[in-house]
């Protein structure tokens, strides 16, 4: 995994909070803490997107029985759309 440096300024109150969280949460350093926050945000965004897709599906109309023939046709269509 390659690493890149990212520099930014924090107000002292936020910097103090980050330092306190690093000490209290057993993070090795500020970078580990910030990476964990970003990973959690990524997970939250993925969950949000999944909820949106589920809601879209529920609102799309009545369901239908997927026969093996329909499944094969949908798979073929999806593979064609992909490439």
TORPAGU-393476 format. One record per atom (N, C-alpha, C, O): residue number from 1; residue in one letter; atom name; x, z, y. Coordinates in steps of 0.001 Angstrom, whole numbers, plus 524288, in hexadecimal, padded with zeros to 5 digits. Atoms other than C-alpha are relative to their C-alpha. Example, Ala and Ser with C-alpha at 12.3 -4.5 7.8 and 13.67 -1.06 7.14 Angstrom:
<sites>
{site 1 A N {8037A 80000 7FB5A}}
{site 1 A CA {8300C 81E78 7EE6C}}
{site 1 A C {80384 80000 804B0}}
{site 1 A O {80790 80299 8049D}}
{site 2 S N {7FCCC 7FFC4 7FB5A}}
{site 2 S CA {83566 81BE4 7FBDC}}
{site 2 S C {7FCFE 802DA 80442}}
{site 2 S O {7FEFB 80383 80896}}
</sites>
This chain:
<sites>
{site 1 X N {80351 80000 7FB6D}}
{site 1 X CA {80000 80000 80000}}
{site 1 X C {8037C 80000 804CF}}
{site 1 X O {806BA 8037E 80574}}
{site 2 X N {7FCE7 8000C 7FB3B}}
{site 2 X CA {805F3 7FC17 80CEE}}
{site 2 X C {7FD5F 80370 8040D}}
{site 2 X O {7F8A5 8044D 803ED}}
{site 3 X N {8021E 7FCB2 7FBE0}}
{site 3 X CA {80452 804BA 8189D}}
{site 3 X C {8012F 7FD8B 8053D}}
{site 3 X O {8052D 7FAF7 805F7}}
{site 4 X N {7FF5B 801C4 7FAA5}}
{site 4 X CA {802A7 80159 826C6}}
{site 4 X C {7FF52 804A9 8038E}}
{site 4 X O {7FC78 80855 80251}}
{site 5 X N {8006F 7FBC9 7FC3D}}
{site 5 X CA {80428 80A0E 83277}}
{site 5 X C {7FBD3 7FEAA 803F3}}
{site 5 X O {7FB70 7FA3B 805C5}}
{site 6 X N {8041D 80089 7FC1F}}
{site 6 X CA {7F8C6 80C0E 83B95}}
{site 6 X C {800B6 8046D 803E2}}
{site 6 X O {800B8 80901 8026A}}
{site 7 X N {7FF41 7FBFC 7FBFB}}
{site 7 X CA {7FAD2 81322 84864}}
{site 7 X C {7FB3D 80026 80387}}
{site 7 X O {7F91C 7FC19 80502}}
{site 8 X N {80455 7FF5A 7FC5C}}
{site 8 X CA {7F01A 818A5 850DE}}
{site 8 X C {80070 8055F 8027D}}
{site 8 X O {80329 808D3 8008C}}
{site 9 X N {7FFDB 7FB14 7FD1B}}
{site 9 X CA {7EDF6 8238C 85A8C}}
{site 9 X C {7FB14 80320 7FED6}}
{site 9 X O {7F6CD 800F6 7FE73}}
{site 10 X N {80466 7FC71 800B3}}
{site 10 X CA {7E54F 82F4F 85822}}
{site 10 X C {80023 80414 8044F}}
{site 10 X O {80456 805DB 805D6}}
{site 11 X N {80006 7FB8D 7FC6F}}
{site 11 X CA {7E0E9 83953 861F6}}
{site 11 X C {801FF 804D7 7FD19}}
{site 11 X O {8018A 80527 7F852}}
{site 12 X N {7FDB1 7FB61 8026C}}
{site 12 X CA {7E759 8466F 85F66}}
{site 12 X C {7FC26 802EB 7FC91}}
{site 12 X O {7FDA4 804FB 7F87C}}
{site 13 X N {803D5 7FD2A 80329}}
{site 13 X CA {7DABA 84C66 85A62}}
{site 13 X C {7FF55 7FD72 7FAA6}}
{site 13 X O {7FEE4 8002B 7F6B6}}
{site 14 X N {80074 802AC 8050A}}
{site 14 X CA {7D988 841FC 84FD2}}
{site 14 X C {804FA 8008E 7FCCD}}
{site 14 X O {804C7 8014D 7F80E}}
{site 15 X N {7FB03 7FF62 802C6}}
{site 15 X CA {7E7EA 842CA 84C72}}
{site 15 X C {8005E 8056A 7FD8E}}
{site 15 X O {80228 805FE 7F921}}
{site 16 X N {7FFF2 7FAA9 80215}}
{site 16 X CA {7E6A6 85176 84ACB}}
{site 16 X C {7FC64 80074 7FB4E}}
{site 16 X O {7FDA5 8030D 7F775}}
{site 17 X N {803B0 7FFE1 8045B}}
{site 17 X CA {7DAE2 84F7D 8421A}}
{site 17 X C {8025C 7FD62 7FB31}}
{site 17 X O {80203 7FF77 7F6DF}}
{site 18 X N {7FD86 802C6 80460}}
{site 18 X CA {7E215 8459B 839A8}}
{site 18 X C {8043D 8036C 7FD90}}
{site 18 X O {8048A 803E9 7F8CA}}
{site 19 X N {7FBD5 7FC9E 80209}}
{site 19 X CA {7EDBA 84EC0 83872}}
{site 19 X C {7FDB7 80482 7FCD1}}
{site 19 X O {7FFC1 805E1 7F8AE}}
{site 20 X N {80283 7FBAA 802C2}}
{site 20 X CA {7E4B7 859DD 83475}}
{site 20 X C {7FDCD 7FE28 7FAC7}}
{site 20 X O {7FE54 800E3 7F6DB}}
{site 21 X N {80231 80213 804D7}}
{site 21 X CA {7DDDC 85155 82A49}}
{site 21 X C {80451 7FECC 7FC13}}
{site 21 X O {803AD 7FFBC 7F767}}
{site 22 X N {7FBA4 80124 8038B}}
{site 22 X CA {7EAD6 84CF6 824A4}}
{site 22 X C {801DA 8050C 7FD6F}}
{site 22 X O {802B8 80535 7F8B5}}
{site 23 X N {7FE41 7FAFE 8023A}}
{site 23 X CA {7EF06 85B17 822F0}}
{site 23 X C {7FBE0 8025C 7FC67}}
{site 23 X O {7FD35 8044A 7F834}}
{site 24 X N {80421 7FD5F 802E8}}
{site 24 X CA {7E1E0 85FF8 81DF4}}
{site 24 X C {7FE6D 7FD06 7FB12}}
{site 24 X O {7FCEC 7FF72 7F733}}
{site 25 X N {801F8 80318 80463}}
{site 25 X CA {7DEA5 854D4 814B4}}
{site 25 X C {8043C 7FE61 7FC30}}
{site 25 X O {8033D 7FB42 7F8AB}}
{site 26 X N {7FBC9 80120 803A0}}
{site 26 X CA {7EBB7 8541B 80DE4}}
{site 26 X C {801B0 7FA45 7FFFE}}
{site 26 X O {8035C 7F839 7FBFA}}
{site 27 X N {7FDEC 8054C 7FF78}}
{site 27 X CA {7EF08 84689 812E4}}
{site 27 X C {805CC 80077 80127}}
{site 27 X O {8077A 80411 803DC}}
{site 28 X N {7FA63 7FFD3 7FF33}}
{site 28 X CA {7FD72 84397 812D3}}
{site 28 X C {8018F 7FEE5 80599}}
{site 28 X O {8056E 800FD 80788}}
{site 29 X N {7FEC2 8015C 7FAA3}}
{site 29 X CA {7FD36 83DD1 82063}}
{site 29 X C {7FB3B 7FD73 8028F}}
{site 29 X O {7F736 7FC99 8000F}}
{site 30 X N {80449 80250 7FD03}}
{site 30 X CA {7F4B4 837C9 82AE0}}
{site 30 X C {7FE54 7FACB 7FDB4}}
{site 30 X O {7F9AB 7F99D 7FD8C}}
{site 31 X N {80133 80518 80231}}
{site 31 X CA {7F583 82A65 824A1}}
{site 31 X C {7FC6C 8007D 7FB3F}}
{site 31 X O {7F8AC 7FD85 7FABB}}
{site 32 X N {80353 7FF32 80496}}
{site 32 X CA {7EFB9 82F60 817D8}}
{site 32 X C {7FA76 80173 8019A}}
{site 32 X O {7F6AF 7FF90 7FF4E}}
{site 33 X N {80526 7FE5F 7FE1E}}
{site 33 X CA {7E48F 835C9 81F3F}}
{site 33 X C {7FD08 7FB57 8023B}}
{site 33 X O {7F872 7FA96 800FE}}
{site 34 X N {8029B 80480 7FDA0}}
{site 34 X CA {7E180 8298C 82711}}
{site 34 X C {7FE9D 7FBEA 7FBE3}}
{site 34 X O {7FA6E 7F990 7FC2E}}
{site 35 X N {80143 803A8 80431}}
{site 35 X CA {7E23D 820E9 81AF7}}
{site 35 X C {7FB32 801D2 7FD01}}
{site 35 X O {7F7D8 7FEA8 7FBA1}}
{site 36 X N {8048F 7FDDD 802B9}}
{site 36 X CA {7D887 829EA 8143C}}
{site 36 X C {7FB0A 7FF2E 8033D}}
{site 36 X O {7F6FB 7FDC9 80112}}
{site 37 X N {80486 800F4 7FC9F}}
{site 37 X CA {7CF49 828F5 81FE8}}
{site 37 X C {7FE58 7FA4C 7FFCE}}
{site 37 X O {7F9AF 7F920 7FF9C}}
{site 38 X N {80134 8059C 80024}}
{site 38 X CA {7D027 81A24 81F9E}}
{site 38 X C {7FD97 7FE93 7FABE}}
{site 38 X O {7F9CE 7FB9E 7FA8F}}
{site 39 X N {8023F 80111 80524}}
{site 39 X CA {7CDA8 819BA 810E9}}
{site 39 X C {7FA5B 801F4 7FFAB}}
{site 39 X O {7F6FF 7FF46 7FD82}}
{site 40 X N {80559 7FDF2 7FFFC}}
{site 40 X CA {7C1A1 82251 812B1}}
{site 40 X C {7FC69 7FC82 80335}}
{site 40 X O {7F7F1 7FB8F 801B3}}
{site 41 X N {80324 80386 7FCC7}}
{site 41 X CA {7BCD2 8196A 81D81}}
{site 41 X C {7FEDC 7FAF6 7FD0C}}
{site 41 X O {7FA7C 7F8FA 7FD46}}
{site 42 X N {800D6 804B3 80325}}
{site 42 X CA {7BEB2 80D97 814A8}}
{site 42 X C {7FBCD 800F2 7FBE1}}
{site 42 X O {7F866 7FDA6 7FB0F}}
{site 43 X N {803EF 7FEAF 803EF}}
{site 43 X CA {7B6CE 81451 80A0A}}
{site 43 X C {7FA9E 80083 80278}}
{site 43 X O {7F6C4 7FEA2 8004A}}
{site 44 X N {804FA 7FF6C 7FD46}}
{site 44 X CA {7AC26 817ED 813C4}}
{site 44 X C {7FDBD 7FAB2 80175}}
{site 44 X O {7F90A 7F9D6 800EE}}
{site 45 X N {801D5 80537 7FE8B}}
{site 45 X CA {7AB55 809E4 8187F}}
{site 45 X C {7FE25 7FCF6 7FB37}}
{site 45 X O {7FA47 7FA1D 7FB80}}
{site 46 X N {8019E 802A3 804D5}}
{site 46 X CA {7AA98 804CE 80A81}}
{site 46 X C {7FAC2 80225 7FE2A}}
{site 46 X O {7F764 7FF25 7FC7D}}
{site 47 X N {80501 7FDA4 8018A}}
{site 47 X CA {79F9B 80E6D 80769}}
{site 47 X C {7FBA3 7FE2E 80399}}
{site 47 X O {7F74E 7FD13 801D4}}
{site 48 X N {803E1 801DF 7FC3B}}
{site 48 X CA {79881 80A6D 813C9}}
{site 48 X C {7FE69 7FA6B 7FEAE}}
{site 48 X O {7F9C6 7F926 7FEB8}}
{site 49 X N {80126 8056E 80155}}
{site 49 X CA {79991 7FC14 80FF8}}
{site 49 X C {7FCCC 7FFAB 7FAFC}}
{site 49 X O {7F932 7FC80 7FA9E}}
{site 50 X N {802F8 7FFF9 804D7}}
{site 50 X CA {794AC 7FEFF 8024A}}
{site 50 X C {7FA5B 801A0 80108}}
{site 50 X O {7F6BC 7FF41 7FEF1}}
{site 51 X N {80556 7FE5E 7FEAF}}
{site 51 X CA {788E9 8064C 807DC}}
{site 51 X C {7FD0D 7FB97 802B4}}
{site 51 X O {7F870 7FAC2 801A3}}
{site 52 X N {8027A 8046D 7FD59}}
{site 52 X CA {7861F 7FAA0 810B7}}
{site 52 X C {7FE6A 7FBC5 7FC1B}}
{site 52 X O {7FA22 7F99C 7FC76}}
{site 53 X N {80131 803FE 803ED}}
{site 53 X CA {786C7 7F13D 80536}}
{site 53 X C {7FB7F 801AE 7FC77}}
{site 53 X O {7F829 7FE80 7FB15}}
{site 54 X N {8044E 7FE07 8033B}}
{site 54 X CA {77DE3 7F9DA 7FD00}}
{site 54 X C {7FAE0 7FF9A 802F8}}
{site 54 X O {7F6F0 7FDE2 800CF}}
{site 55 X N {804C0 8005E 7FCD4}}
{site 55 X CA {7740C 7FAAB 80819}}
{site 55 X C {7FE3E 7FA57 8009A}}
{site 55 X O {7F997 7F92B 8004F}}
{site 56 X N {80145 80591 7FF9B}}
{site 56 X CA {774BD 7EBFD 809ED}}
{site 56 X C {7FD80 7FE10 7FAF5}}
{site 56 X O {7F9B1 7FB21 7FB12}}
{site 57 X N {80231 8018F 80505}}
{site 57 X CA {77231 7EA20 7FB7E}}
{site 57 X C {7FA88 80227 7FF2F}}
{site 57 X O {7F711 7FF63 7FD53}}
{site 58 X N {8052A 7FDA8 8009C}}
{site 58 X CA {766CB 7F38E 7FB75}}
{site 58 X C {7FBEF 7FD62 80379}}
{site 58 X O {7F758 7FD0A 80214}}
{site 59 X N {80399 80282 7FC51}}
{site 59 X CA {760DB 7EC99 80720}}
{site 59 X C {7FF69 7FA28 7FF16}}
{site 59 X O {7FC91 7F78E 801F6}}
{site 60 X N {7FFF4 805AE 800BF}}
{site 60 X CA {762EE 7DEFB 8018B}}
{site 60 X C {7FB4D 7FDF6 7FCF5}}
{site 60 X O {7FAB5 7F93C 7FC51}}
{site 61 X N {80493 801BB 802E4}}
{site 61 X CA {7566A 7DE9F 7F9CC}}
{site 61 X C {7FFED 8024B 7FA92}}
{site 61 X O {80356 80558 7F918}}
{site 62 X N {8007D 7FDCA 80545}}
{site 62 X CA {751E6 7E19A 7EC27}}
{site 62 X C {80473 7FE29 7FC77}}
{site 62 X O {806A3 7F9EE 7FD20}}
{site 63 X N {7FBEB 80152 803BA}}
{site 63 X CA {75BA3 7E1BC 7E134}}
{site 63 X C {7FE0D 7FC14 7FC0A}}
{site 63 X O {7F963 7FAF2 7FBBD}}
{site 64 X N {8017D 8039B 80425}}
{site 64 X CA {75BD0 7D82A 7D617}}
{site 64 X C {80362 8010B 7FB3C}}
{site 64 X O {807B8 80316 7FB9E}}
{site 65 X N {7FD33 7FF44 804E9}}
{site 65 X CA {75FE4 7D87E 7C7F4}}
{site 65 X C {80467 7FBFC 7FFBD}}
{site 65 X O {8039B 7F758 800B2}}
{site 66 X N {7FB85 8037E 8007D}}
{site 66 X CA {76D5C 7D2DC 7C5E9}}
{site 66 X C {800B6 7FEBA 7FA3E}}
{site 66 X O {80272 801F7 7F724}}
{site 67 X N {7FF53 801E1 8055D}}
{site 67 X CA {76D65 7CB09 7B97F}}
{site 67 X C {805B0 7FE56 7FF4A}}
{site 67 X O {80877 7FD90 80324}}
{site 68 X N {7FAAD 801ED 800DA}}
{site 68 X CA {77A22 7C6E7 7B328}}
{site 68 X C {800E5 7FAA4 80284}}
{site 68 X O {8052A 7F987 8046C}}
{site 69 X N {7FF84 80533 7FDA2}}
{site 69 X CA {77787 7B917 7B809}}
{site 69 X C {800B0 80072 805F2}}
{site 69 X O {803F9 7FDC8 8083B}}
{site 70 X N {7FF87 7FF38 7FA57}}
{site 70 X CA {77594 7BDAF 7C618}}
{site 70 X C {8054B 80255 80159}}
{site 70 X O {807C5 800BB 80525}}
{site 71 X N {7FAE7 7FD96 7FF12}}
{site 71 X CA {781B4 7C633 7C546}}
{site 71 X C {80453 7FBF2 7FFB6}}
{site 71 X O {807E3 7FBF9 802F1}}
{site 72 X N {7FC07 80418 80098}}
{site 72 X CA {789BA 7BA92 7C092}}
{site 72 X C {7FFDE 7FC4A 804AF}}
{site 72 X O {803F6 7FABE 806AE}}
{site 73 X N {80075 80384 7FB88}}
{site 73 X CA {78476 7B1EE 7CB75}}
{site 73 X C {80228 80289 804F6}}
{site 73 X O {804EF 80007 807FB}}
{site 74 X N {7FE0F 7FD3A 7FB63}}
{site 74 X CA {78740 7BC44 7D5DB}}
{site 74 X C {805F1 8008C 7FFD5}}
{site 74 X O {80890 80005 803D4}}
{site 75 X N {7FA4C 7FF86 80094}}
{site 75 X CA {794FB 7BE58 7D07C}}
{site 75 X C {8029F 7FACC 8013B}}
{site 75 X O {8068D 7FAA1 803FF}}
{site 76 X N {7FDD8 80534 7FF01}}
{site 76 X CA {79798 7AFC5 7D0AF}}
{site 76 X C {7FFDA 7FEBD 805D6}}
{site 76 X O {80396 7FC9C 807FD}}
{site 77 X N {8008A 800F3 7FA60}}
{site 77 X CA {79297 7AEE1 7DEA5}}
{site 77 X C {803E9 80344 80321}}
{site 77 X O {80651 80153 806D0}}
{site 78 X N {7FC5D 7FC92 7FD3C}}
{site 78 X CA {79ABF 7BA74 7E313}}
{site 78 X C {8059E 7FE0F 7FF76}}
{site 78 X O {8089D 7FE27 80338}}
{site 79 X N {7FAB5 80204 800D2}}
{site 79 X CA {7A70D 7B4BE 7DD0B}}
{site 79 X C {800D3 7FAF7 80307}}
{site 79 X O {80517 7FA13 80511}}
{site 80 X N {7FF98 804E3 7FD01}}
{site 80 X CA {7A45A 7A78A 7E367}}
{site 80 X C {80086 8011B 805CD}}
{site 80 X O {8037C 7FE7A 80888}}
{site 81 X N {7FFCA 7FE96 7FA76}}
{site 81 X CA {7A231 7ADFD 7F0A8}}
{site 81 X C {8054E 80253 80177}}
{site 81 X O {8070F 801DB 805EB}}
{site 82 X N {7FAF5 7FD71 7FF1D}}
{site 82 X CA {7AF01 7B553 7EF48}}
{site 82 X C {80468 7FC20 80098}}
{site 82 X O {80810 7FD19 80390}}
{site 83 X N {7FB8F 8039A 80019}}
{site 83 X CA {7B7A1 7A992 7ED17}}
{site 83 X C {7FEA4 7FAF4 80238}}
{site 83 X O {801ED 7F774 80272}}
</sites>
